[in-house]
Amino acid sequence: MVKDRDFMQRALELAIMGRGYTSPNPMVGAVLVKQGRIIGQGFHERYGDKHAEIRAIENAVEPVEGATLYCNLEPCCHTIPGKKTPPCTHRLIQERIRKVVVSTIDPNPHVSGSGLRALKAAGIEIQSGIFAREATLLNEAYFKFIQTGEPFIHLKIAQSLDGRIATRSGDARWITDVSARQMVQEMRQNADAILVGIGTVLVDNPRLTLRTKNGRQPYRIVLDSRLRIPDHATLLQDQFADRTIIITSPDADKARREALAHRGIRVEVLNKNSSEFIDLDELMVFLQRLGVASLLVEGGSAVFTRFIQKRRFDKLSVFIAPILIGEGREAIQDLHIKRLQDALRLELVTFRTIGHQMLVEGYRDIHRTFGKLAEELTCSQDSWKKWEPSLS
């Protein structure tokens, strides 16, 4: 049992190496073991490339017949349109793998247990549930997107102990220290797109870039209903201007829209709601058309408030710095909640110390976000949810 966990831990470590490259596919790692020794390993390196199981087989240093495969996700059993490579289950059967151990099933409607059923029907022993919780959280965006078609929405707030994201003058650099900012880089690496409001652009002039070595640059989306973004904004000047999208409204100046488009900036016109804010339902439809599986929302206050009011988020991460600002800009504005029983309560809440900050994270509704895998998240680390497929 201990060895099983060690090998699955290695599979998870390999899976993480694909962070920033695999979306909208999941991060997957695979380890082949024979007589207690790792003989092959691999991970899904980027979207469109070979799957982790195939990498592990091809990297093996000896014949894999009779080996045990450890993988954080159920092997695929369907042929992807336009791809000539067969499903991973076919290759595992062909190579005479003896046993397959997975953390979770794949909730993709084309898989969803069928991969394990195919392996079992071929006489391969299967086992599931080791590190199910860790494996589910690793691919949280994929699991939401593949089951609903909607992007995984992650709100990130950096605030003072008294709930401020900036001083009265707008100074917000830096509320958190370098360790927290490095973690934000990892969050960006996990996202297909980063979103802020025009207020954040006007005050902070952010880059919103990925400054780690690994990963592709996410889309940078700015909500700017009146096209107030200045020409000197960094978002319009750097080498990632082609990854920048301005969301505006029909009221925006047409000449200004054309000028931005002439500079290679994509300008998307969406309707506003009764509060003069870009309609979030229309925004979600646009993100789906764009192929965004995960969105990181980084501010500011009005944007956070609107997403929370409309219950348009899956995960909330709040970095709380041990500083007091007093009167300043609130992280979240009025949510119009009069009774505590109506307060929004997060699920699966965790608390961590990151440098000098406390990081509080939680999910709005794990059943809505994770669907059939929500049960995996309520199991303790040593209480595996074992999924035994029937052949019927």
C-alpha positions as CSV (number, residue, x, y, z in Angstrom):
1,M,0.0,0.0,0.0
2,V,2.8,2.4,0.9
3,K,4.5,1.6,-2.4
4,D,1.2,2.2,-4.3
5,R,1.0,5.7,-2.8
6,D,4.7,6.4,-3.6
7,F,4.2,5.5,-7.2
8,M,1.0,7.5,-7.5
9,Q,2.7,10.4,-5.9
10,R,5.3,10.3,-8.6
11,A,2.6,10.2,-11.3
12,L,1.1,13.4,-9.8
13,E,4.5,15.0,-9.8
14,L,4.9,14.2,-13.4
15,A,1.4,15.5,-14.2
16,I,2.2,18.9,-12.8
17,M,5.1,19.2,-15.2
18,G,2.4,19.8,-18.0
19,R,1.0,22.8,-16.2
20,G,0.3,25.7,-18.6
21,Y,0.5,23.6,-21.7
22,T,-2.2,20.9,-21.7
23,S,-5.5,23.0,-21.5
24,P,-8.2,22.2,-22.4
25,N,-6.9,18.6,-21.8
26,P,-6.1,17.5,-18.2
27,M,-2.6,17.2,-16.6
28,V,-1.7,13.6,-16.5
29,G,1.3,11.6,-15.3
30,A,2.0,7.9,-15.7
31,V,4.5,5.5,-14.1
32,L,5.2,1.9,-15.1
33,V,6.4,-0.4,-12.4
34,K,7.8,-4.0,-12.5
35,Q,8.9,-5.9,-9.5
36,G,8.8,-2.8,-7.4
37,R,11.0,-0.8,-9.8
38,I,10.0,2.1,-12.0
39,I,10.8,1.1,-15.6
40,G,9.1,3.9,-17.5
41,Q,7.4,7.2,-16.9
42,G,6.0,10.1,-18.8
43,F,3.4,12.9,-18.8
44,H,1.1,14.7,-21.1
45,E,3.5,17.5,-22.2
46,R,1.2,19.7,-24.2
47,Y,-2.3,19.8,-25.9
48,G,-2.3,17.7,-29.0
49,D,0.8,15.6,-28.0
50,K,1.0,12.0,-26.9
51,H,-0.8,11.0,-23.7
52,A,1.1,10.2,-20.5
53,E,0.5,6.4,-20.7
54,I,2.0,6.3,-24.2
55,R,5.0,8.4,-23.1
56,A,5.6,6.0,-20.2
57,I,5.5,3.0,-22.5
58,E,7.8,4.5,-25.1
59,N,10.3,5.7,-22.3
60,A,10.4,2.2,-20.7
61,V,13.9,0.8,-20.3
62,E,12.7,-2.8,-20.5
63,P,9.7,-4.7,-21.9
64,V,6.4,-3.5,-20.2
65,E,4.5,-6.8,-20.4
66,G,3.3,-7.7,-16.9
67,A,3.9,-4.2,-15.5
68,T,1.6,-2.1,-13.4
69,L,0.6,1.3,-14.6
70,Y,0.0,4.1,-12.1
71,C,-1.9,7.1,-13.6
72,N,-3.7,10.0,-11.9
73,L,-6.6,9.8,-14.5
74,E,-8.5,7.0,-16.1
75,P,-6.9,6.1,-19.6
76,C,-8.9,7.3,-22.6
77,C,-10.9,4.8,-24.6
78,H,-12.2,6.9,-27.5
79,T,-10.8,8.1,-30.7
80,I,-10.5,11.8,-31.0
81,P,-11.7,13.2,-34.4
82,G,-8.8,14.1,-36.7
83,K,-6.4,12.0,-34.7
84,K,-4.9,8.8,-36.0
85,T,-3.5,7.5,-32.7
86,P,-5.6,4.8,-31.1
87,P,-7.0,5.1,-27.5
88,C,-4.6,4.5,-24.6
89,T,-6.7,1.5,-23.5
90,H,-5.9,-0.2,-26.8
91,R,-2.2,0.3,-26.3
92,L,-2.3,-0.9,-22.7
93,I,-4.1,-4.1,-23.7
94,Q,-1.8,-4.6,-26.7
95,E,1.3,-4.3,-24.4
96,R,-0.1,-6.8,-22.0
97,I,-0.1,-4.5,-19.0
98,R,-1.0,-6.6,-15.9
99,K,-2.6,-4.0,-13.7
100,V,-3.8,-0.3,-13.9
101,V,-4.1,1.9,-10.8
102,V,-5.8,5.3,-11.2
103,S,-6.7,8.1,-8.9
104,T,-10.0,9.0,-10.5
105,I,-12.2,8.2,-13.4
106,D,-12.3,10.7,-16.3
107,P,-15.7,12.5,-16.2
108,N,-15.5,13.2,-20.0
109,P,-18.8,11.8,-21.3
110,H,-16.7,9.9,-23.9
111,V,-14.8,8.1,-21.1
112,S,-16.5,8.2,-17.7
113,G,-15.6,4.7,-16.6
114,S,-15.6,3.1,-20.1
115,G,-11.8,3.1,-20.1
116,L,-11.6,1.0,-16.9
117,R,-14.4,-1.3,-18.1
118,A,-12.5,-2.0,-21.3
119,L,-9.4,-2.8,-19.4
120,K,-11.2,-5.1,-17.0
121,A,-12.9,-6.9,-19.9
122,A,-9.5,-7.6,-21.3
123,G,-8.4,-9.2,-18.1
124,I,-6.4,-6.3,-16.7
125,E,-6.7,-5.8,-12.9
126,I,-7.8,-2.3,-11.9
127,Q,-7.7,-0.3,-8.8
128,S,-8.8,3.3,-8.2
129,G,-9.0,6.0,-5.5
130,I,-5.4,6.5,-4.4
131,F,-4.9,10.3,-4.0
132,A,-8.3,10.9,-5.5
133,R,-8.7,14.2,-3.8
134,E,-5.3,15.5,-4.8
135,A,-5.9,14.3,-8.4
136,T,-9.3,15.9,-8.6
137,L,-8.1,19.3,-7.4
138,L,-5.1,19.2,-9.7
139,N,-7.4,19.1,-12.7
140,E,-10.2,21.2,-11.2
141,A,-10.6,23.4,-14.3
142,Y,-10.7,20.4,-16.7
143,F,-13.3,18.6,-14.6
144,K,-15.6,21.6,-14.6
145,F,-15.1,22.4,-18.2
146,I,-15.5,18.8,-19.6
147,Q,-18.7,18.2,-17.7
148,T,-20.4,21.6,-18.3
149,G,-18.7,23.3,-21.2
150,E,-18.3,26.4,-19.0
151,P,-15.0,27.8,-17.8
152,F,-13.7,27.3,-14.3
153,I,-13.8,30.8,-12.7
154,H,-11.2,31.5,-10.1
155,L,-11.3,34.8,-8.1
156,K,-7.9,35.9,-6.6
157,I,-7.9,38.7,-4.0
158,A,-4.8,40.2,-2.2
159,Q,-6.0,42.2,0.8
160,S,-4.9,43.7,4.1
161,L,-6.0,42.3,7.4
162,D,-8.9,44.9,7.5
163,G,-10.1,43.9,4.0
164,R,-8.6,46.6,1.8
165,I,-7.0,46.0,-1.6
166,A,-5.5,49.5,-1.9
167,T,-5.2,52.8,0.0
168,R,-7.6,55.7,-0.6
169,S,-5.2,57.0,-3.3
170,G,-5.2,53.6,-5.0
171,D,-1.7,52.5,-3.9
172,A,-1.7,48.7,-3.9
173,R,2.0,47.8,-4.5
174,W,2.7,45.7,-2.7
175,I,0.1,44.4,-0.2
176,T,1.6,40.9,-0.4
177,D,5.2,39.8,-0.4
178,V,7.2,38.0,-3.2
179,S,6.2,34.5,-2.1
180,A,2.5,35.3,-2.6
181,R,3.2,37.0,-5.9
182,Q,5.1,33.9,-7.0
183,M,2.1,31.8,-6.2
184,V,-0.1,34.1,-8.3
185,Q,2.2,33.3,-11.2
186,E,1.4,29.7,-10.7
187,M,-2.3,30.6,-10.7
188,R,-1.8,32.4,-14.0
189,Q,0.0,29.4,-15.4
190,N,-3.1,27.3,-14.7
191,A,-5.4,29.8,-16.5
192,D,-6.4,30.2,-20.1
193,A,-7.3,33.8,-19.5
194,I,-6.8,36.6,-16.9
195,L,-9.5,39.2,-16.3
196,V,-9.4,42.6,-14.7
197,G,-11.6,45.7,-14.8
198,I,-10.6,49.0,-16.4
199,G,-10.2,50.5,-12.9
200,T,-7.3,48.2,-12.2
201,V,-5.7,49.1,-15.5
202,L,-6.0,52.9,-14.8
203,V,-4.6,52.7,-11.3
204,D,-2.0,49.9,-11.5
205,N,-1.1,49.7,-15.3
206,P,-0.5,45.9,-14.8
207,R,1.3,43.6,-17.2
208,L,-0.8,40.5,-16.4
209,T,1.9,38.4,-17.9
210,L,3.2,35.0,-17.1
211,R,6.7,35.5,-15.8
212,T,7.6,31.9,-15.1
213,K,9.7,29.8,-17.6
214,N,6.9,27.3,-18.3
215,G,3.5,27.8,-19.9
216,R,1.9,29.8,-22.6
217,Q,0.8,33.4,-22.1
218,P,-2.9,33.5,-21.1
219,Y,-5.4,35.8,-22.8
220,R,-5.5,39.2,-21.0
221,I,-9.1,40.4,-20.8
222,V,-10.1,43.9,-19.7
223,L,-13.7,44.9,-19.0
224,D,-13.9,48.5,-20.3
225,S,-17.5,49.5,-21.2
226,R,-16.5,53.0,-22.3
227,L,-13.0,52.2,-23.7
228,R,-11.1,54.4,-21.2
229,I,-8.0,52.3,-21.6
230,P,-5.1,54.8,-22.4
231,D,-2.8,54.3,-25.4
232,H,0.2,54.2,-23.1
233,A,-1.2,51.2,-21.1
234,T,1.4,48.4,-20.9
235,L,-1.3,45.9,-22.1
236,L,-1.3,47.7,-25.4
237,Q,2.4,48.2,-25.8
238,D,4.2,44.9,-25.1
239,Q,4.8,41.8,-27.2
240,F,1.6,40.2,-26.0
241,A,-0.8,42.7,-27.4
242,D,-2.2,40.0,-29.7
243,R,-3.3,38.1,-26.5
244,T,-5.2,41.1,-25.2
245,I,-8.9,41.5,-25.5
246,I,-11.0,44.5,-24.5
247,I,-14.6,43.8,-23.7
248,T,-16.7,46.9,-24.2
249,S,-20.3,47.9,-24.8
250,P,-22.3,49.3,-27.7
251,D,-22.0,52.7,-26.2
252,A,-18.2,52.9,-26.7
253,D,-16.9,55.3,-29.2
254,K,-16.7,53.6,-32.6
255,A,-13.6,55.5,-33.7
256,R,-11.8,54.4,-30.6
257,R,-12.8,50.8,-31.2
258,E,-11.4,51.0,-34.7
259,A,-8.2,52.6,-33.5
260,L,-7.5,49.8,-31.1
261,A,-8.3,47.2,-33.7
262,H,-5.9,48.9,-36.1
263,R,-3.2,48.3,-33.4
264,G,-4.0,44.6,-33.4
265,I,-6.0,44.7,-30.2
266,R,-9.2,42.6,-30.2
267,V,-12.2,44.6,-29.2
268,E,-15.4,42.6,-28.4
269,V,-18.7,44.4,-28.0
270,L,-21.1,42.9,-25.4
271,N,-24.2,44.3,-23.8
272,K,-24.4,45.9,-20.4
273,N,-26.9,44.9,-17.7
274,S,-29.1,47.3,-15.8
275,S,-26.2,48.2,-13.5
276,E,-24.2,49.5,-16.4
277,F,-21.8,46.5,-16.0
278,I,-20.8,44.2,-18.8
279,D,-23.3,41.4,-18.8
280,L,-21.6,38.3,-17.3
281,D,-23.9,35.8,-19.0
282,E,-22.8,37.2,-22.4
283,L,-19.2,37.2,-21.2
284,M,-19.5,33.5,-20.3
285,V,-20.8,32.8,-23.8
286,F,-17.9,34.7,-25.3
287,L,-15.4,32.8,-23.2
288,Q,-16.9,29.5,-24.3
289,R,-16.6,30.6,-28.0
290,L,-13.0,31.6,-27.3
291,G,-12.2,28.1,-25.9
292,V,-11.4,29.3,-22.4
293,A,-11.5,26.5,-20.0
294,S,-10.3,28.5,-17.0
295,L,-10.4,32.1,-16.1
296,L,-8.5,33.9,-13.3
297,V,-10.2,37.1,-12.1
298,E,-7.7,39.5,-10.5
299,G,-9.7,42.6,-9.8
300,G,-10.7,45.1,-8.9
301,S,-13.3,45.6,-6.2
302,A,-16.3,46.2,-8.6
303,V,-15.4,43.2,-10.7
304,F,-15.0,40.9,-7.6
305,T,-18.3,42.1,-6.3
306,R,-20.2,41.5,-9.6
307,F,-18.9,38.0,-10.0
308,I,-19.8,37.1,-6.4
309,Q,-23.2,38.8,-6.6
310,K,-24.1,36.8,-9.7
311,R,-22.6,33.6,-8.3
312,R,-20.3,33.4,-11.3
313,F,-17.3,31.8,-9.7
314,D,-16.1,28.4,-8.7
315,K,-13.1,29.1,-6.4
316,L,-12.0,32.0,-4.3
317,S,-8.4,32.5,-3.1
318,V,-7.8,35.4,-0.6
319,F,-4.3,36.3,0.4
320,I,-4.5,38.2,3.7
321,A,-1.5,40.3,4.6
322,P,-0.7,41.3,8.2
323,I,-1.0,45.0,7.5
324,L,-3.7,47.6,8.4
325,I,-4.7,50.3,6.0
326,G,-7.8,51.8,7.5
327,E,-10.0,53.8,5.1
328,G,-9.2,52.5,1.6
329,R,-10.6,50.4,-1.2
330,E,-12.7,47.5,-0.1
331,A,-11.9,44.1,-1.6
332,I,-15.7,43.4,-1.9
333,Q,-18.4,45.9,-2.0
334,D,-22.0,45.6,-0.8
335,L,-23.5,42.2,-1.6
336,H,-27.0,43.3,-0.4
337,I,-27.0,40.6,2.3
338,K,-29.1,41.5,5.3
339,R,-29.2,38.3,7.2
340,L,-26.3,36.0,8.1
341,Q,-28.2,33.0,7.1
342,D,-28.1,34.4,3.5
343,A,-24.3,34.8,3.6
344,L,-22.4,33.0,0.9
345,R,-20.5,30.1,2.6
346,L,-17.6,28.5,0.9
347,E,-17.0,24.7,0.8
348,L,-13.8,22.7,1.2
349,V,-12.1,25.6,2.8
350,T,-8.3,25.5,3.4
351,F,-5.9,27.7,5.3
352,R,-2.2,28.0,4.5
353,T,0.6,30.3,5.4
354,I,2.4,31.7,2.3
355,G,5.3,33.8,3.3
356,H,3.9,36.4,5.6
357,Q,0.3,35.9,4.3
358,M,-2.5,33.7,5.2
359,L,-4.1,32.1,2.1
360,V,-7.8,31.2,2.5
361,E,-9.3,29.2,-0.3
362,G,-12.7,27.6,-0.9
363,Y,-15.2,26.6,-3.5
364,R,-18.7,28.0,-4.0
365,D,-20.4,24.7,-4.8
366,I,-18.3,21.6,-5.3
367,H,-21.1,19.6,-6.7
368,R,-21.7,22.2,-9.4
369,T,-18.0,22.5,-10.1
370,F,-16.9,18.9,-10.0
371,G,-20.1,17.0,-10.8
372,K,-19.7,13.3,-10.3
373,L,-16.3,13.8,-8.8
374,A,-17.4,15.9,-5.9
375,E,-17.5,12.9,-3.7
376,E,-13.8,12.4,-4.2
377,L,-13.2,15.7,-2.4
378,T,-15.0,14.7,0.8
379,C,-12.9,11.6,1.3
380,S,-9.9,11.8,3.7
381,Q,-6.5,11.2,2.3
382,D,-6.4,7.6,3.7
383,S,-10.0,6.8,2.9
384,W,-9.9,6.1,-0.8
385,K,-13.1,6.1,-2.8
386,K,-12.7,2.9,-4.8
387,W,-14.6,2.8,-8.1
388,E,-15.2,-0.7,-9.3
389,P,-16.6,-0.8,-12.9
390,S,-19.2,-3.4,-13.9
391,L,-19.0,-5.0,-17.3
392,S,-22.7,-4.6,-17.9
